[in-house]
Amino acid sequence: MSSSTRIRIRRRRRTKIIATLGPASSTPEVLARLFQAGADVFRLNFSHGSHDDHALRFAMIRDLEKKFDRPIGILADVQGPKLRVGRFQAGRVQLQTGQAFRLDLSPMPGDVRRVQLPHPEIIRAASIGTNLLLDDGKLRLRVTRVREDHLETEVAVGGPLSDRKGVNVPDMVLPIPALTVKDREDLAFALEHGADYIGLSFVQRAEDVAEAKDIAAGRAWIMTKMEKPQALENLEEIIRLSDAVMVARGDLGVELPPEEVPLAQKRIVRAARQMGRPVVVATQMLESMISAPAPTRAEASDVATAVFDGADAVMLSAETAAGQYPFEAVNIMDRIIARVEQDEGWRRNIDSSRPEPERSTADAIAAAARQIAHTINASAICAFTSSGSTALRAARERPEAPILSLTPSAETARRLAVVWGVHAVIAPETHTMTETVNKATRTALSEGVSPHGSEIIVIAGVPFGQAGTTNALRVAHVK
């Protein structure tokens, strides 16, 4: 499709939207509607679906990308080490508060007195007083005695418990890797099919991130999901190693008291912004839209809060994967973000929370670009980048002007789909500053980013083609 006839997709907002695909959103028609409504990145959840299902989704997204001639990011979210109890003779039991209940290694179906816990590492790491949360925190057990092959517990909060329900252990760091055998297979599959980001679940330590980065070897960005209290204890180290971060509030909300979750969210977003890592706020954002055509007022406020905090992206999970109103969920999220970003208070908030530039030439150039763009009311900041680092630095400044990122790499353009304020365009490499400026002004005009007669700021690295060398800035007229 030629640039003159193609359907131009350019968002009217800075904060990006990630939409999860599933049974409700796995046809080319629905996918195209979601993209046009505002989805910038599609998430494939490897906790559900077969490799064949995901291969079809990969192919559909890349077909959509060709149709609209726009880079689209794909997030492959691996399941991580999900801990579960075994099965029950009757499928479920009712545990009473105050009763004794044993967790052991025996594969025999359980009853109201005991059930299998097929995780000896939990038994080894537990001590008297350790809390175990079952079924997303609905039930709580307190360890009263530790034996070599079982735990005696007292039911602190009772309720129904059925086969294979999840177990959370907020009180301890378990000696288990963040990547299971299934995760490694899923990771290899996702990398082979060209995933742009790998969502890394249940990270406890920086070593978990380092391991995933070694496997990815630069083929995808590692997006670390912050959903364990233990990860918060190593927050800076984990974020520094990660390429991007997700505040995964579902599991975080199971293991942390509810009153701590909003504070943890703000702390993670602030730390990620400080280090220039893209940060996503996820889970239950428009939860009621799984079965209702409009969100609650509280949900609209929740999305707005993430935008006010300066998150790069917000995410829809079951709302678009399995809900009855996937298109409406993306549409209303797009409208909430766009409305918040028109508010003067939002801009004041973003400006007051801007991190100080680091002591580097690249950061100084990015900070200067934002300041000059503000002073002369530039229509865009144009960042030439091969690895994405120039665009990331420009985005860290949260400028008023949109960021037009030109890159010769389709992979880089797709990765930038999650980054705040960035409109990425795949363009051939340039070799001189004059050529770079000419390319920037022409593209800003053709993409509808800048009108005739406006000024743009161009930032790039000289010599050209070397990653991470942002050191040049020009002001150019769009003719």
Secondary structure, 3 states (H helix, E strand, C coil): CCCCCCCCCCCCCCCEEEEEECHHHCCHHHHHHHHHHCCCEEEEECCCCCHHHHHHHHHHHHHHHHHHCCCCEEEEECCCCCCECCCECCCEEEECCCCEEEEECCCCCECCCEEECCCHHHHHHCCCCCEEEECCCCEEEEEEEECCCEEEEEEEECEEEECCCEEECCCCCCCCCCCCHHHHHHHHHHHHCCCCEEEECCCCCHHHHHHHHHHHCCCCEEEEEECCHHHHHCHHHHHHHCCEEEEEHHHHHHHCCHHHHHHHHHHHHHHHHHCCCCEEEECCCCHHHHCCCCCCHHHHHHHHHHHHHCCCEEEECHHHHCCCCHHHHHHHHHHHHHHHHCCHHHHHHHHHCCCCCCCCHHHHHHHHHHHHHHHHCCCEEEEECCCCHHHHHHHHCCCCCCEEEEECCHHHHHHHHHCCCEEEEECCCCCCHHHHHHHHHHHHHHCCCCCCCCEEEEEEECCCCCCCCEEEEEEEECC
